[in-house]
């Protein structure tokens, strides 16, 4: 995506003018670009500051933006993507935020334009360097936010030298699993292989030791979710040809993923030669909303994927194709995840994996888990290209749209437990970038979300209990 100077200046102005004040949208509703299946929180009100339209009674604060100088002296990187919340005690919480920077994004990382802060970074603090010898710009920043005071306390760089950090997932023990959505390697002039998961403890006050969790596989990772009961980690793959897989990782130690484990891919019991969950446009649908398919799990050989053929090898072994698996979130009702471009209309899907009562155990074969087609929109005004997602404390899915369009804006959508969709917010910032990283404070008072480009993080508050079916 090209850099727009007005967008950059707008982000800086937003941060300077708005970071201490709640902004309340007060204008006439405009519903031309969205369609609610239920009332939800009512029509969106145009934002006079042209950042985020919200329903009546809701407001937002810009708490961080690309280009700011952080407390450690580094710059807030651009391309704010996946994000998670970890409680720190009292009214304080940590927001762990990904930055999806590629080798081409030379000037948008934490070192600033021309990498002018390179001397601040020790070589061992960055996972890898680019062809020019400078540390790669992808990684994670940690924001400490005080809910009671509704203000940002601090922000710092916590992981750097990685690439295309798309989304991830929070662990029950208080860390963030950040995922590289690329398999670039030394063949591309880099120093190391990429395509890994890294773990970032929320309470760490500086840069972590960048150690990849290689047993969790090397592929175009998107996100991860941990079942706190079993310790199983579920992983999505965002392959751009829509031929990805759905994975699970059975760790040897539930609280120390670095000790390794067993990686597996999902298949359908009734399709031993490889199934297909995509219902892709132009093909005959293989299932409909509400259908469930009994699942099997297939051990992965060669999880380090040196030939970058893992998904095709595993599909031949019986794994089911998933179309661009993206955001994922665990709940007691199952593991929900999005498939951005699947479905007969190409507007995406939300799938739910319901684990077996014997998940990962010997009895699983007789009592399998099930994959359910939960949502599959036929109208792009209802939902289009759902990407990152989170589940609110009251059980509704909050899904971020990721469609770059000249006519349709990106929205934050809500999905009820029975699969009905409504609209929560609309991105009206210049450039119409995707929304990303939606996540909730533990008390349910605040929804945090990113505007991907150039990179704004906002905190949304309002009458969440006013929802109407």
N, C-alpha and C positions, 0 to 999 in steps of 0.2 A: 504494500500500500504506500502511495506517495505521501510525502510530508507536506502538509498545508500550513503555511505560516499563520494564517488567521486562526486555525484550530489551535495551534500552539499558544498564541497570544490569548485566545479565549480561555484555554485551560489555566494559564497563569493568572489571568484576571479573575477567573472563577475562584481559584484558591485564595487569592489575596482578599477578594471582596466578600466571599461567602463562608470561609472556613469557620467563622465564629457565629454565624447567624443561620437560623432555620428559615428556609425559603418556602413560602406558601403560594401555590399556584392559584390565581384568582382571575379567571377569564372564562370565556364561553367554551363549552365542550365541543370536541370534534372527533367523531367516531368513524371517519371514513376509512381508516386503515386498520381497524380491528373489529372483531365481531365476538361478543360474549355469548356463550351458551347458557349462562345464568347471570344474574345481576352482579354478584361479587361485591365490589365496593363502589359500584356506580360508574358514571362516565368520567373520563379523564378531563382535567382542566388544563388548558394551555399554560405553560410556564413562561412568565414574562422574561425570565433570564435565558430561555431557550436551551435548557439542559435536560430536564426530565419532567414530563407531564405526569401528574398524579391525580388520584381521585380527591374529591372535596374532603378537607380535614387532614390530609396527609402533607408532610413537609420533608425536606431533605437538607443535609449539610454536605458540602464538599469538604472532606477531611484530609485529602491528600491528592496531589496531582504530579504528573510527570515533570521532571526538571527541577523540582524543589531540592534544596540542600537538606539532607537528613542529619540526624544527630551525630552520626559517625563521620560526617564530612562528605560522604558520597552523595550522588544525585539519585533521586527517585527515577528508576528506569521507565521506559515507555512500554506500551503494549501490556497493560494490566489484564491478566486473564484469571485463571482459577484462584479461589481463595477459600480459606477455612477459618473457623473461630475456635479458640481454645480458652476456657476460663482460667484466670490467674488468681482468683480469690477476691472477695469483696465485690466491688463494682468494676473491677478492671478485667480486661480480656485482651488476648493477642489475636490479631488478624495476620495470617500468613498468606502472602499474596505472590502469585507467580508473575513472571514477565516473559512473554513468549517471543524472545528475540532470536533472530537467525544470524548467521555469519555476515549477512549483508547489512545488518543494522549496526554499522560500525560506530555511529555517533550517539546512539540512543540508550546506551547502557549506563551503569552506575559511575563509570569513569568520565562521562561527559564528552562533549564535542572534541574530537581530536585525541581522545583518551588522555586528557590533560591531568587526570588524577592517578595515572598508572603507578606513580611512585609510592602511592599510599598503600598499594596492594602487594603483599609478599607473594612470590611465585607459587608457593605451596598452598596458598589460600584459595586459589582458583582451580577448578577441576581440569580445565583445558584451555589452550590458546588457539587462535586462528592462524591462517597462513601468514599474517603480518607479525606474528609473535606476541600480540597483545591478548590478554584474557578475553574469552568469549563473554558476551554481555548478558546471556540468559541467567535466570536464577530466581531467588526468592527474597522479598523484603518482609520484615516483621514490624507491624504497627501495634503499639500498645494504646488502648482506648479506654477511657473512663466513662462508663454508662451514666453514672450519677451526675457527673459534670457535663456530659455530652461533649467531650473534647478529646482530641488526640494528645497523648502524653509524650510519645516519642515514636521514632521510626528509624530502622537501621537495616543494612544489608546483612542477610543471614546465609545466603548461598550464592556463589557466582562461578563463572567459567563453564556453565552448562548451556544447552541449546534448546530453544523452542519449548520452554516449560509451559505446558498447556494447562492442564488441570491437575487434580490430585485428590487427596482425601485426608481427613483428620483421623488419628488413631485414638483408641480409648485411653492410652497412657499419656496423651498430651503432646503429640507431635504432628507434623504435616508431611505426607508423602507426596512429593512433587515429581511429576512425570514428564520426561522428554518425548515430544511428539516428532521424533525424527530418528533415522538410523544412519545419519552421516558418519563418516569414518575417516581414517587417514587417507583414503583414496581421494577425498575432497580437500586435502591439504591440512586436515586437522591433526592434532597430536594423538587423539584417542578415539575409540569407538563411542558412539552416543546411541541413545534409545533406552536409557535406564530409569529406574526409580531411585530417588535420594530421600533420606529422612532428615527432617529439620525439627529439632526440639523447640517447642514454643517458648521456653524460658531461657533459651540461650541468648546472651546479650551481645553477641558479635557473630563473626563468620564461623560456620561449622567446618569441620574437616570433611571435604567433599568425597564421600565414599559411596560408589554405586552399589545398590542391592542386586547383584547380578543374578542370583537365583530366581528373582521375580521376572526374569525374561528381558530380552532386548527386542523391542519392536516399536511401532509408532504408538507409544503409550498416550492415553488421554487422561484417565482418572482412575481412582482406586477407592474402595470402601471396605471397612473392616467390620465384621460381625463381632460385637463384643462378647458374645456368649461362646462362640466356637473358636474365635481367633482367625478364622478364614478371611483372606484378603481377596476381594473380587476386583478384576481389572478390565478396563475397556481398551479397545484398539481402534484408532481413527485412521484407517487406511483410506486414502483418497479415491481409490477405485471402488469403494463400498464393498470390499471383500475382506473384512476383518473378522476377528474371532472374539469370543468372550472367555475370559480366563479366571481361574481361581488359584490361589497360592496357599498351600497347607504348610504353615511354618513349623519348624522343629521346636521353636520357643515362641510362644504367643506374644511376648513382650520384647523380643529381641530378633527382629527380622534379619539381622546381619548373620545369624547363625544358620541361615539357609532353610530349605524346605523343598516341597514338591510342587511344580507348576503343572497345571492341567488346563485343557480346553473343553468347552461344553459342546456336546452333540445331542441329537434327538434319538431317543430309543427306537423310534419307528423309521429311522433313516440311517442305517449303519454305514452307508457309503457316502455320508456327508449330507446334512440337511441345509435348509435355507430359511431364515426368519425374515427376509427383507420385503417380500411382496413388491418387488421392484416394478417401476413404471414400464409398461409394455409387455409384462409377463402375467401369467395367470396367478392370482393370489393363492397362496398355500394355506392361509388361515385368516380368521377375522377377529375383530375386537372381542375380547372375552374368552377366546380359545386358549387352551393350555396344552403344552406338549411335555410329555415325560422326558427327562434328561438323563444323559450319561456323561461321565467325565473321563477324559482320555489323557493319559500321561504324556507330557511333552518331552521329546528327546531333542537335545541340542538347544537348550533355552537361550544360549548366548548368540544363536542365530548368525553365525559368521557369513553365511551366503545369502542372508536376507530372504529366505524362502520359507520361514517357519509356518506362516499361515496356510501356504499351499500344501506343504507336507502334512500338516495336521488335518486339513480338509480332506485329503485323500485317506487319512486314517479314521475319518468319521466325524470330524468337527463340523459344526454348522456355521455357515456364513452369516455374519451380522453386518448390516450396512452402516458404516461410520459410527461405531459406538463412541459415545462422548461422555457427558456428565453421568455420575453414578452416586447413589446415596443409600445407606442402609437404614431400614426401619424395621420395627417388629413385624410388620406385615409383609416384608420381603425386601429385596434389593432392586430398587428402581434405577433404570438407566435409559438414556436417550440414544436414538439412532438418527442422526441428523437428516439424512437425505433419503431414507427408506420410504416405503409405502407406494401405492399405485399412483398417487398424485405427486409424489416426490416431496412432500412437506414434512416428512419425518415420522418417527414413532417414539413412543415410550413403552419400554418393556419392563416386566417385573419378574425377577427370578425368586421363586418361593423355595427356600432350602429344604432339603430332606430333614426329618427329625433325626436322622443318622448322618447328617452332612459330614462327608469326609471319612466316615467310619465304615467298617466291614458290612454292616447291615443296610447300607445305602442302596445297594442293587435291588433289594426287595421292597424298598420304600423310597422311591426316588424323589428328587426335587423336580419342580415344574417351571417352565418358562411360559409366561402369559403375555399376549398382546394386549396392553392396557389402554393405550390411546393411539389413534392413527387418523389425524385430521384429513379431511377431504377439501377443506376451504382454507387457503393460506391466511385469511383474515382471523380465523380461529387460533391457529398456531402454525408457525412456519420455521423450520430449521431449529428446533429446540436443541440447545447445546448444554452448557453447565446447568446443573440443577441442585436444589437442596430441599429438604423437607422441614416445614415450619414446626414449631412446638405443638401446634394444634392439628398436625397431620396433613396439611395441604402441601403439594409439590409446588415449588417456585422454580420456573424454568426460564432460562435466558435465551432469547432468539439470536440467531447468528446468520442472518440473510443480508448480504450486501446488495442493496437495490436502490434504484433511482426513484422509485415510487412508494415502496412499502417501508415503513420505519420498523426498527427493531424494538421489541417489547419485552417486558417481564410479565410472564403469564403465570396464573395460578391454576392448579388442577386439584379438584376435590377428591376425596377417597373413592368416590364412585366414577371418577374419570371425566367429569365435566370441566370445561375450560373457561376461564375468565381473565380479564386484563388488569394488571396492577400498575404498570408504569409504561411510558413510551419514551424512548431516547429521541430527543429533538436537538441534540448537540450537533454542530456542523460535522458532516462526514458520515453520519448514520452508521457508526461502527457498531459491532456487536456489543450486547450487554454480556457480562461475564461475572463469575465468582460470587453469585448470590449465596448468602449465608446469614444465619440468625444469631443474635445474642441469646444466651441460655434462658433469659427471662422472657423472651418473645417480644420485647419492646422495640427492637431495632433490627431492620433488615439492611445488611451491607451489600453493595453491588458495585461493580466496576463498569465504566465506559472504556472499552478496550483501547481505543485510540483517541488522543495520544496517551491517555492513561489517567482517568479520574476515579477516585474511590469516594462513594457517597454513603451516607447513613440516613436511612428512611425511617421516620417514625409516624405514628398516627393511630387512629382508632381501629386496630386490627380486630377487635371484638365486634365490629359493626357489620361483619360479613352477612350477606343475604343470599340465600339460594334462589 
